[in-house]
């Protein structure tokens, strides 16, 4: 027995020596959550998902502003044989020709959301030179031209973008906050998993020391026939079980510590010691307020609205495209052509252009009507699914809030039970030492103390998990009364 205890002590000393050479870190729950949202890989992924949505929205906003575009063909050389009509001989003949061509256009465009059309203002300059027997040089210019192009009865994509894109960005922003709260929830889970393993290890270590002491006392009491040999063997069995339990608890502690360090993106060998949060403040969350905050802030609700809008957009597009299409392109400006560049901008002539195009489907065998009916039926499906999802989210909010409000009383009860269990065990242990309690009473008291410790940590875990889940579902901090979404806008 002494040899086994000596070996176990040597193993624990080696473990302690290894620990001393490793980084030590003491964390409470709030610091753990701060590190998770600052350094974890999950937080990094969440941030980059938000930035992708942010730049998509910036692109949409940029498309609403005037754009300046330069289109150029700096050089184009042609050498080929072409067919031409010779009026003197009254026949077509093939002739070799060489030409050089250059072109440039500078245009400003502005999309007009209300009608779905585009205004443009541009200027052009072209140069052409022909080589061979009939060589010549020409410059053509458009000093200025103002135009507008519009689909008369077509689908207006700009109007739908004004409805959907801001909603998409709002969803992306609140998804970022939602995911940050989910990281807090995950950090809480890892924190209490380690806290439980840490408590089990501490209990196992104390139990090993206690059983060893009680066994030595039992051997002395056996000499005076104060206890039976069966009781002494039970005490010896408790020592063996306590040693095995300590080894198992040490392994579980190392595994839980490794998991938390990995999640926080710390060195895998970091030795973490946790400080359990104290008794939580009394906080009662009204279910109606939680539901209202969830409907206003939860990104899942925003995604459902986006899905409905996109389905309505598809119905609108297919409905319009099932009819005839008509578009107009009108422009007014000036142009000129000359053999010299200096004369290409002299006395330009007025240029006007108006074109109307019409496309009328005559026979398509019901293809367009089928697409419209498909889109309309899909809209009904999306609306029904959205309502079902809304009910599911609301149910989740209600159940979580109810659990949270009850959990506060459970934490208080679990803390009281733990205090009583510790006092009862200490009292029973003292009574056993002086011979007033038997081994069964001592074992039962120890088991109750360990169970009370586990129940207390589990109650704290459930409280904080429900707390951060409510923050995630509502994006609202009911402890301070601030909206997490408004705080995000203020901070950024």
Secondary structure, 3 states (H helix, E strand, C coil): CHHHHHHHHHHHHHHHHHHHCCCEEEECHHHHHHHHHHHCHHHHHHHHHHHHHHHHHHHHHHHCCCEEEEEEEEEEEEEEEEEEEECCCCEEEEEEEEEEEEEEEEEEEEEECCCCEEEEEEEEEEEEEEECCCCEEEEEEEEEEEEEEEECCCCCHHHHHHHHHHHHHHHHHHHHHHHHHHHHHHHHHHHHHHHHHHHHHHHHHHHHHHHHHHHHHHHHHHHCCCCCHHHHHHHHHHHHHHHHHHHHHHHHHHHHHHHHHHHCCCCCCCEEEECCCCCCCCCCCCHHHHHHHHHHHCHHHHHHHHHHHHHHHHHHHHHHHCCCEEEEEEEEEEEEEECCHHHCCCCCEEEEEEEEEEECCCCCCCHHHHHHHHHHHHHHHHHHHHHHHHHHHHHHHHHHHHHHHHHHHHHHHHHHHHHHHHHHHHHHHHHHHCCCCCHHHHHHHHHHHHHHHHHHHHHHHHHHHHHHHHHHHHCEECCCCEEHHHHHHHHC
